[in-house]
């Protein structure tokens, strides 16, 4: 069956988004090779130079290494949070869509609506406030603060992704090709895994890119408020907070560099999500495949044959169904 491509077309905004996200990832990966982010390598508050391209902080630590480590931490936490959220929410949304109108769907939606009474960021603040900022022992496993932040952020986004998945799956299950596939004996699991889920992925991809931008911003906000990764480990949020607390009027690079990296990541992800969304909206319905590829061309088949003689292969399939945007 034909499916929409969720990859955006080449536009100016798409390229700007790719460049910004690429710059963020490049700094987060290559910049970590510059040195130890906690080592005192020079005098405090040195302006950017060849030896220290981003300058140093008030204690003499290299800002390139610290900014790269902070960007890497934010990226890992954000990707982990969105992945965990989707891993929980997508199956829940698919089950609710399959059971639409039944008590299962009603129960799932009432639980989701109850959790959405509290704004996600406030919920994350409450969860982190309850768990604290120190490593937690769960049996033989030590749960670091990074993992707890990712899990708390994931919990905050589960209701959002569950509702998106349910809405997109409901729209997909109402397409004509679903009835035709069921008529020829395609099972529910095969239908969901092979047809519905792949066509829901583009919608989820748009929302996941947007959620990544929100989570990067939220993680920076948590660190700025002192609820994120504790010092001396750097994050973009606590680097900006340190610069503000030091009140270094002459050290313009102290807050500017990590702030620009944070803005680049958030802006790039937003532009990419907009580009993917515009691409999906602009595709319109998928055209059907040529009749010669979807209908029987056997010369022995005539109009005089009874309808019962038609084989399942002659029935319309997903590849012949005209599709609409989810």
N, C-alpha and C positions, 0 to 999 in steps of 0.2 A: 504494500500500500504506500501511497505517496504521503510524505510528511513535510511539514514546514521546516525550513532551516532557521535556527534561532541566531545564526551568526549575522551581525550587522553588516550593512553595505559600507563601502568606503566613502565617508563624508568627512567634512572638516572637523566636526565635533567628535566623530569617532576617533580620528587620528589624534586629536588633542587629548581625549580620554586615555587612549593607549599610551601616549607619550608620558602623561602624568603618572599613570599606574606603573609603567615601566621604570620611570625614574624612582618611584617609591621602592619598588622591588629591587632595583639595582643598588640603591643605597643600603637597603636592609640586608642584602646578601654580600656584596663586595665590600661595603664599608666595615663589616665585622672583621675583615682581615687586617684592618689598620692597626689593631692593638687591643690591649686589655681596657675595657671601658671603666674599670675601677682603679687603674694604676695612675699614680701621680707622675706625670711625664715632663712637666714644665712648670713655670711660674703661673700663678693664677691670673685669669682674665687676660690672656694674650689674644690679640686680634688674629683673624685668619691669615695664614702664611702657607708657604710650600710645605713646611714640616707638619703643620696642623691646619688643613684646608678649612675647617669649620671653627678654628680657634680653640681655646680652652675655657673651662668653667672657672669658678672662683677658687677652687682647690687645685687647679692645675691638671685636671683630667681632660683628655682629648675629646672634644665634642663630636668629631666625626665618628669615633668608635662608640661613644655613648648614644648618639642619635641613631646610628645603624642598629645597635642592640635594642634600643627602644622601639624602632620601627619594626624590627624582626619580632619582638615580643608582641606588639600590637597585632601584627599580621597573623602570627600563629594563634593567638587567642581568638581573633575574629573568625578565621577560617574554621577553627575547631568548634566555636560556638554555633556558627551557621550550619555546619555539617551535622552536629549533634541534634540541633533543632529540627532539621529536615528529616533525619533518621527516625525521629519520634513522630513528627507531625504528619509526614506524607502517608504512612500506613493508616494512621488514625483518620485522616481526611478521605482516603480511598474507601475505607470501611464505612464511614458515614455516608459517602455518596452511593455506595452499593445498597445500603439499607435506608435510603431516603424515604421519609414518611413513616418509618417504623420506630419502635421505642429505642432501638440502638442509636439511630441518628439523633433522636430527640435528647437522649441522655448525653451524648457526646457534645452536642451543641450547647446544652445548658451548662455543662462543666466549662466549656470554652468561654461562654459569655460571662460566667461567674468570675473566672480568672482575669478577664479583661476589664473588670471593674477597677482594678488597680493598674495604673499606667506601668508599662514594662520597666522603665528606668527606676521608678519608685519600688517596684517589686525586687529588682536586682539590689537596690540599696538595702532593703529589709533583709534579704537573704545573706548578703555579705556582712551586714551588721550582726546577724545571729551567729555566723560561722567564724567571724574574726579574721585577722590577717596573718595568722601563724599557720604553719603546716598542720594538717589534721591527720590523726592516726585512725585508719579504718581497718581494724584487724592487723594483719601483717603489712598492709599497704599504707604508705605515706602519701597523702593527697596534698600537693603543693598549692600555693596560693594562685598560681597561673591556671591550674586545672579547675579550681573552685570558681574563679572568675568566669572562665569559659562555660562551666556548667550553669552558673547563675544567669549569665546572659542567654544561654540556650533555652533555659526554662522560660525566660521572658518572651522569647520569640515563638515558642511552640504554638500558642493559640493563633497567632498570625498566620503561620505557614499551614496549619490545619484548616483554617477557613479558606485560604487561597486554594489549597489542594482540593477541598470538597467542592468549591464552586467550579473550578476548572474541570474536575472529573464529572460533575453533574452535567455540565454543558456537553462534554464529550459523549457521555452515555446516552444522550438524547439524539445523537446523530443517526441517520438512517443505516449507515453501515454496521452499527452495533447489532441491530435487529437481524440483519442479513447474516452476520457471522454467527449469531446464536441459532438462527434457523438451520444452518448447515452443520451444527453440532459443536461449535467452538465452546469450550468450557469457560467458566468464569475466571479461573486463574490465568488461563492462557490469554483471555480477552484483556484482562487488566494489565498483565505483565507485557504482552506483546503489542497491544494497540492503544489502550487508554493512557497508560503511564508515559510511553514515549511522546504522546501528543500533549501531555500536561507539562512535560519537562521544560519546553520553551517559556511558558508562563512562570514556572518556578525559577528559571534562570534569571529572568528579569527581577523578580522579587529578591532572589538571593544576592544579586549584585547590589541592589538597594540596601538590603539588610547588612551586607558587609560594610558599606559606608557608614551606616548608623552604628554598627558595633564598634568600628574603629573610633568613631567620635565618642561613643559611650565609654569605651575603655580609657580613652584619654581623659574624659571627665572624671571617671572614678579615680584615676591616678592623681589628677589635679586636686581632688577632694581628700586624698589620703587614704582612700579605700581600695586602691589598686595594689600593684606590686610594690612592696616596701623598699625604700632605699637600703643599701646603695645601688641596688639593681636599677638600671635606667629604663624609663618608659617615656614616650613623648609627652604624656601628661605631666609626669613629675619633673621633667626637665623644664617645662614651661613654668611650673609652680616654683621650682628652685630659682629660676631667673627673676620671677616676680618678688619672691621673698628676699632676695639679695639686693633688690633695688639698685641694680647696676646701670645707672643712666648712661654712662659712656660705653658700656659693653653691649652694643646694639645686636651683636651676633648671638648672644646668649639665649634669648628667647626667640629671635627671628628664625634661626636655622631650624630647630625642631618644629616651630610653628608652621613654617613653609612646607616641610615634609608632611606634616599631618594634613594640611590643607590640600596638598597635591594628591595624597591618597584618597581623601574623601571626595574631592572634586572629580578626579578621574573615574572613580567607581560610579558616581552619579551620572556622568556623561555617558559611560558605557551602558548603564542600565537604560537611560533614555534612548540611546541609539538602538539597542536590541528591541525595546518596546515599539519604537517607531517603525522598525523593520517588520515586526510581526503585524502591526496594524496595517502597514502598507501592502502586505502580501495579498490580502483578500482571500476569497475561496480558492482552493486548489482545483485546477482543471481536471476533468476525467481523462483517463488514459484512452488512446485510440481504440475504437471498437474492435479492430482486428486483433487486439491483444487481449480483449476481455470477453469476446463472444466466440461461440463455436463456429468454425469455418468448414466443418465437414460437409461435403456435397450430398451426403445421404440424408441430412436433416432437412425436412420439408415442413411446410405449414400444415400439412395434413396429419402430422404425427400428433398424438394426444399430448396434453400438458404433462401427464404423469411420466412421460418418457424422458423429460428433462432431467439431466444429471445434476448433482450438486455443483459441478464445475461451471454449469451454465448460469447458476444463480449469481446475482450481483455480489461482489465482494468489497472489501474495504478499499481496494485499489480503484474501484469504479465509482466510489461515493464522492460526491462533491463536498468539499470540506469548508467549514466557516471558521473564522478566528475564534480561539477559546476566549 
